[in-house]
Amino acid sequence: MGHEADEATPTVPLDRPSTAAGPPAGEAGGAGPADGGGRIVVEIDTWSLVVVAGVALAAAAVMAVATAAADVLTGIGVGVLVGVALSPVVTAVQRRTGASRGLAVVVVGFALTLAVAAVVVLVAPAAVEQSRDFSDELPRTVREMYSWPIVGPRLEEADAAGAVEEWIEDAPADIDDATLADLGERLLGGVLSALIVLVTALGVLVDGEVVVRRFRALVPEGRRAGADRLGRIVYATFGSYFAGSLFVAVLAGLVTLSTGLLLGIPLAPVAGLWVTFTNLVPQIGGLLGGSFFVLLALTEGPVQAVVAFAVFSAYQNLENNVISPAIVGRAVNLSPPTTMLAALAGAAAAGVPGALVATPLLGAVKAVYLDRRGQLDEGIVDGGRRRGPLTRLAGFLRRRLHPAGAAGG
C-alpha cells in the first residue's frame, strides 16, 4: 500500500530545478540575491523617447528664438498691425477701382511711398540746418535762463552755459571705433527691422484673406456663421482702431511740425516724427511727445516754450474730446481709465507692441461679449470698417451739432 501511494504522488528531486520555483538558490555562485528580491526591468518605447526629446528640443528652440530674436518678433508683430490698419484702405481702393487685390496693394504702397518721400524732401533740409545751429543756440539759451527767478542764480553760479559748451566741444572726442561700430549695428538693425515690417505687412495685405479662407474651411459647417461673425467683429475692431490711430497720429505730428517751424524751434521735424510715433501709444503717448516738444522749445526761449505748451495742450484737448472719440473711440468703446490700464498692462507684458495691441484686444473682447448678449451695435460689424476716418469725424460732429437731425436721419 505504501508503495502504491508513492507512485500516485509525484515528487520533485532535491537536486533538479522546478519549473514553478525557478532556478535553485545555490545555482548562481551558490548564493541568492543579496537583497532577497528579483530584478526590476523597465521597458521604454523608442517612439515615446523620440517624442519627449523632440518636444524638449522644440521648447528649447522656441525659448532661444524668443530670447535672441525679440526684435524680429517685434517687427513681425508691428508688420501685422500695419497690415491690418491698411487693409481697409486697400479694400476701399479695390472696391472703387475694380482692380485685383495685388494691384490695390501696389497702389496704396506707391501712394504711401510718395507721401514719405514728400515729407523727407520738405523736412530733411530744415532738420539738417537746425541741427547745425542747435549747438550754438543751446548755450545762448542757457545764458538767457540766468535771468529767471529762483533757478536763474543757481544756473549762473554753476556756470551751466559753460558746462554745456564744454560738453558740445568734447562730444566729438568721445566718439571712438566702438561707438561707430555700435551705431552701425543699430542702423543695420533698424534697416532689417523696417524690411521685416514691410514684408510682413505686404504678406498680410496680399494673402491675408486667403489665409482666413483656409482657416475658415477647417471650421465645421454648422459653426461657420458664428465664426464669420466673430471674425468680422474682431477685424472691424482692430482695423478701425489702427486705421484711426494712424490718422490721428499723423495729424498730431503735422500740428507739432507746423508749430515748431513757425516758432523756430530747433529740430522741429524730429519732434514731429517723435509725436507721431508716441501718439500711437494710448493715453501716455501725448505726454511723451509733448514733453519732448516743449523741452526743445525751451532751448529757444521761455516764450516759445509757453506758446508750444499752449498749442500742444489745446490740440490734445481737441484730440481727446473730439477727434479720438469720433475716429477711434467707437472702435473699442472703452473708457479712458480702462484704456490707460490696458496700455500699461500691455507695455509691462510686451513693451511697446503690447501697449499698442492691448487696447484693441480688450475692445474686441468687450465687443464679442456685447454681441453674445445682443447689445452690440450692428454698424460696428457691418459698416464700421467701411467708413474712413474723415467720414467718422464728420458724422460725429454732425451728431454733436444736430442731435435731433442725426437721430431722425
C-alpha positions in Angstrom: 0.0 0.0 0.0 2.8 2.4 0.8 4.4 1.6 -2.5 1.2 2.5 -4.4 0.9 5.8 -2.5 4.4 6.7 -3.5 3.7 6.0 -7.2 0.4 8.1 -7.1 2.1 11.2 -5.6 4.9 12.5 -7.9 7.9 14.0 -6.1 10.4 16.6 -7.2 14.0 15.6 -6.7 16.0 18.0 -4.5 18.8 18.3 -7.0 16.6 19.2 -10.0 15.1 22.6 -10.6 11.4 23.1 -10.5 9.7 24.9 -13.3 7.4 26.7 -10.9 10.0 27.7 -8.4 12.7 28.9 -10.9 16.4 28.1 -10.6 17.7 26.9 -7.3 19.1 29.4 -4.9 22.5 28.0 -5.0 23.0 27.6 -8.7 24.5 31.1 -9.4 27.5 31.2 -7.2 25.8 29.2 -4.5 24.0 32.2 -3.1 20.8 34.1 -3.9 20.3 37.8 -4.4 21.8 39.9 -1.7 18.5 41.9 -1.2 16.3 38.9 -1.2 14.3 40.3 -4.2 14.1 39.9 -8.0 15.5 42.2 -10.7 13.2 45.1 -11.9 13.1 45.6 -15.7 11.7 48.9 -17.1 10.8 48.9 -20.8 10.8 52.2 -22.7 9.1 52.6 -26.0 11.5 54.0 -28.6 9.0 56.3 -30.2 8.0 57.7 -26.8 11.6 58.6 -26.1 11.8 60.3 -29.5 8.6 62.3 -28.9 9.8 63.5 -25.5 13.2 64.5 -26.9 11.6 66.3 -29.8 9.2 68.3 -27.5 12.2 69.3 -25.3 14.2 70.4 -28.3 11.2 72.4 -29.8 10.7 74.1 -26.4 14.4 75.0 -26.2 14.3 76.3 -29.8 11.2 78.5 -29.1 12.9 79.9 -25.9 16.1 80.6 -27.8 14.2 82.4 -30.6 12.1 84.4 -28.2 15.3 85.5 -26.3 17.7 86.1 -29.2 15.2 87.3 -31.9 13.0 89.6 -29.9 13.5 92.4 -32.5 12.4 90.0 -35.2 9.2 89.0 -33.4 8.5 92.7 -32.6 9.0 93.5 -36.3 6.6 90.8 -37.3 4.0 91.9 -34.8 4.3 95.6 -36.0 4.0 94.4 -39.6 0.8 92.5 -38.8 -0.6 95.6 -37.1 0.3 97.8 -40.1 -1.2 95.3 -42.5 -4.5 95.2 -40.5 -4.5 99.0 -40.3 -4.0 99.4 -44.1 -6.3 96.6 -45.1 -9.5 98.8 -45.1 -7.7 101.3 -47.4 -6.7 98.5 -49.8 -10.2 97.1 -49.7 -11.7 100.5 -50.5 -9.3 101.0 -53.4 -10.1 97.5 -54.7 -13.9 98.1 -54.4 -13.8 101.5 -56.2 -11.4 100.7 -59.0 -12.4 97.0 -59.5 -8.7 96.1 -59.5 -7.2 92.9 -58.1 -6.0 92.7 -54.5 -2.4 92.8 -55.5 -2.8 95.8 -57.7 -4.7 97.6 -55.0 -1.8 96.9 -52.6 0.7 98.3 -55.1 -1.4 101.5 -55.5 -1.6 102.0 -51.7 2.1 101.3 -51.2 3.1 103.6 -54.0 0.9 106.4 -52.5 2.5 105.9 -49.1 6.0 105.9 -50.6 5.3 109.2 -52.3 3.9 110.7 -49.1 7.0 109.6 -47.1 9.3 110.9 -49.9 7.5 114.3 -49.8 7.9 114.5 -46.1 11.6 113.7 -46.3 12.2 116.3 -49.1 10.3 119.0 -47.2 11.6 118.2 -43.7 15.2 117.0 -44.2 16.8 120.3 -45.2 15.2 122.2 -42.3 16.3 119.4 -39.9 19.9 119.5 -41.1 20.1 123.3 -40.9 18.6 123.4 -37.4 20.8 120.6 -36.2 23.9 122.7 -37.2 22.6 125.8 -35.3 21.5 123.8 -32.3 25.0 123.6 -30.8 25.3 127.4 -31.0 21.8 128.2 -29.8 21.8 125.9 -26.8 24.5 127.7 -24.7 22.9 131.1 -25.5 19.5 129.8 -24.4 21.0 128.6 -21.1 22.6 132.0 -20.5 19.2 133.6 -21.0 17.9 131.4 -18.2 20.2 133.2 -15.8 17.6 136.0 -15.6 14.9 133.6 -14.4 13.8 133.9 -10.7 14.8 131.1 -8.3 16.6 128.8 -10.8 18.5 131.6 -12.7 21.1 132.5 -10.0 21.8 128.8 -9.3 22.4 128.1 -13.0 24.7 131.1 -13.2 26.6 130.0 -10.1 27.1 126.6 -11.5 28.2 128.0 -14.9 25.6 125.9 -16.7 26.3 127.6 -20.1 30.0 126.8 -19.8 29.3 123.2 -18.9 27.0 122.9 -22.0 29.7 124.4 -24.3 32.3 122.1 -22.9 30.0 119.1 -23.4 29.4 120.1 -27.0 33.1 120.6 -27.7 34.0 117.2 -26.1 31.3 115.2 -27.7 33.2 114.5 -31.0 36.3 113.3 -29.0 34.1 110.8 -27.2 33.3 109.1 -30.4 35.6 106.1 -30.9 35.6 103.0 -33.0 33.4 101.1 -30.6 30.8 103.9 -30.7 30.8 103.9 -34.5 30.6 100.1 -34.6 27.6 100.2 -32.2 26.0 103.0 -34.3 26.5 100.9 -37.5 24.9 97.8 -35.8 22.0 99.9 -34.7 21.4 101.3 -38.1 21.7 97.9 -39.7 19.3 96.5 -37.2 16.9 99.4 -37.9 17.0 98.7 -41.6 16.4 95.0 -41.1 13.5 95.7 -38.8 12.0 98.0 -41.4 12.3 95.3 -44.0 10.7 92.7 -41.7 7.8 95.1 -41.0 7.4 95.8 -44.7 7.5 92.2 -45.8 5.0 91.2 -43.1 2.6 94.0 -43.9 2.7 93.1 -47.6 2.0 89.5 -46.8 -1.0 90.4 -44.6 -2.4 92.7 -47.2 -1.9 90.4 -50.2 -2.6 86.9 -48.7 -4.5 87.8 -45.5 -7.9 87.0 -47.0 -6.6 83.7 -48.5 -5.3 82.6 -45.1 -8.6 83.5 -43.5 -10.5 81.4 -46.0 -8.2 78.4 -45.4 -8.7 78.6 -41.7 -12.5 79.0 -42.3 -12.5 75.7 -44.2 -11.3 74.0 -41.0 -14.3 75.2 -39.0 -17.3 72.8 -39.0 -20.0 74.0 -41.4 -22.6 74.3 -38.7 -20.4 76.8 -36.8 -19.1 78.9 -39.7 -21.8 81.5 -39.4 -20.8 82.2 -35.8 -17.1 82.1 -36.7 -17.6 84.5 -39.5 -19.4 87.0 -37.3 -16.7 86.7 -34.6 -14.1 87.3 -37.2 -15.9 90.4 -38.5 -16.2 91.8 -35.0 -12.5 91.3 -34.2 -11.4 92.6 -37.7 -13.6 95.6 -37.5 -12.3 96.5 -34.1 -8.7 96.1 -34.9 -8.9 97.6 -38.4 -10.9 100.6 -37.3 -8.7 101.2 -34.3 -5.4 101.1 -36.0 -6.5 102.9 -39.1 -8.0 105.7 -37.0 -4.9 105.7 -34.7 -2.6 106.2 -37.7 -4.7 109.1 -38.9 -4.7 110.8 -35.5 -1.0 110.2 -35.0 -0.1 111.7 -38.4 -2.4 114.7 -37.7 -0.7 115.2 -34.3 2.7 115.1 -35.9 1.7 117.7 -38.6 0.4 120.0 -35.9 3.7 119.7 -33.9 5.8 120.2 -37.0 3.9 123.3 -38.2 4.0 124.8 -34.7 7.7 124.1 -34.4 8.6 125.6 -37.8 6.5 128.7 -37.1 8.2 129.3 -33.7 11.6 128.5 -35.0 12.0 125.6 -32.5 15.2 123.5 -33.2 14.8 120.0 -34.5 11.1 120.6 -35.2 10.9 117.8 -37.8 12.4 115.4 -35.3 9.8 116.5 -32.7 7.0 116.0 -35.3 8.1 112.4 -36.0 8.5 111.7 -32.3 5.0 112.9 -31.6 3.7 110.8 -34.5 5.2 107.6 -33.1 4.4 108.3 -29.4 0.8 109.2 -30.2 0.1 105.6 -31.2 0.6 104.6 -27.5 -2.8 105.1 -25.8 -3.2 107.7 -23.0 0.5 108.2 -22.2 1.7 108.9 -25.8 0.7 112.6 -25.7 2.7 113.2 -22.5 5.8 111.5 -24.0 5.6 113.5 -27.3 4.5 116.8 -25.8 7.2 116.9 -23.1 10.0 116.4 -25.6 8.5 119.1 -27.9 8.2 121.7 -25.0 11.8 120.9 -23.9 13.1 121.6 -27.4 11.1 124.9 -27.4 12.6 125.8 -24.1 16.1 125.8 -25.7 14.9 128.6 -28.0 13.4 130.6 -25.1 10.8 130.7 -22.4 8.2 132.5 -24.6 8.5 129.8 -27.3 8.2 127.1 -24.6 5.0 128.7 -23.2 3.5 129.1 -26.7 4.4 125.5 -27.7 2.9 124.2 -24.4 -0.3 126.1 -25.0 -0.7 125.0 -28.6 0.1 121.4 -27.8 -2.3 121.3 -24.8 -5.1 122.9 -26.9 -4.6 120.3 -29.6 -4.5 117.4 -27.1 -7.9 118.6 -25.7 -9.3 118.7 -29.2 -7.9 115.3 -29.9 -9.1 113.7 -26.7 -12.6 115.2 -26.7 -13.5 115.4 -30.5 -11.1 113.6 -32.8 -10.3 110.4 -31.0 -13.8 109.7 -29.8 -15.1 110.2 -33.3 -12.4 108.2 -35.2 -11.0 105.7 -32.6 -13.5 105.7 -29.7 -16.3 103.8 -31.5 -13.9 101.0 -32.5 -13.0 100.0 -28.9 -15.8 101.5 -26.8 -13.7 101.7 -23.7 -13.5 104.4 -21.0 -10.2 106.4 -20.7 -9.2 104.8 -17.4 -9.7 101.3 -18.8 -7.7 102.3 -21.9 -4.9 103.5 -19.7 -4.8 100.4 -17.6 -4.9 98.2 -20.7 -2.0 100.2 -22.3 0.1 100.0 -19.1 -0.6 96.2 -18.7 0.3 95.6 -22.3 3.5 97.6 -22.0 4.6 95.7 -18.9 3.9 92.4 -20.6 5.4 93.0 -24.1 6.8 96.5 -24.3 5.6 99.0 -27.0 3.9 96.3 -29.2 2.0 95.1 -26.1 0.8 98.7 -25.4 -0.4 99.0 -29.0 -2.3 95.7 -29.0 -3.7 95.7 -25.5 -6.4 98.4 -26.1 -7.9 97.0 -29.3 -7.7 93.5 -27.9 -9.7 94.5 -24.9 -12.1 96.3 -27.1 -12.6 93.2 -29.3 -13.3 91.1 -26.2 -15.9 93.6 -25.0 -17.5 93.7 -28.4 -17.7 89.9 -28.5 -19.3 89.9 -25.0 -21.8 92.6 -26.0 -22.6 90.6 -29.2 -23.3 87.5 -27.1 -25.8 89.5 -25.1 -27.4 91.0 -28.1 -26.3 94.6 -27.2 -23.7 95.2 -29.9 -24.3 98.0 -32.5 -24.6 96.3 -35.9 -23.0 99.3 -37.5 -19.7 98.3 -35.9 -19.8 94.9 -37.6 -21.4 95.8 -41.0 -20.5 99.3 -41.8 -17.9 100.5 -39.3 -14.9 99.2 -41.1 -16.1 100.7 -44.4 -16.2 104.2 -43.1 -13.0 106.2 -43.3 -11.6 108.4 -40.5 -12.8 111.6 -42.1 -16.3 110.2 -42.6 -16.5 109.1 -39.0 -15.3 112.5 -37.8 -17.9 114.3 -39.9 -20.6 112.0 -38.6 -19.5 112.6 -35.0 -19.6 116.4 -35.5 -23.0 116.2 -37.2 -24.4 114.2 -34.3 -23.0 116.7 -31.7 -24.1 119.8 -33.6 -27.5 118.5 -34.7 -28.5 115.7 -32.3 -32.2 115.8 -33.3 -31.5 115.7 -37.0 -28.9 112.9 -36.6 -31.3 110.8 -34.6 -34.1 111.4 -37.1 -31.8 110.5 -40.0 
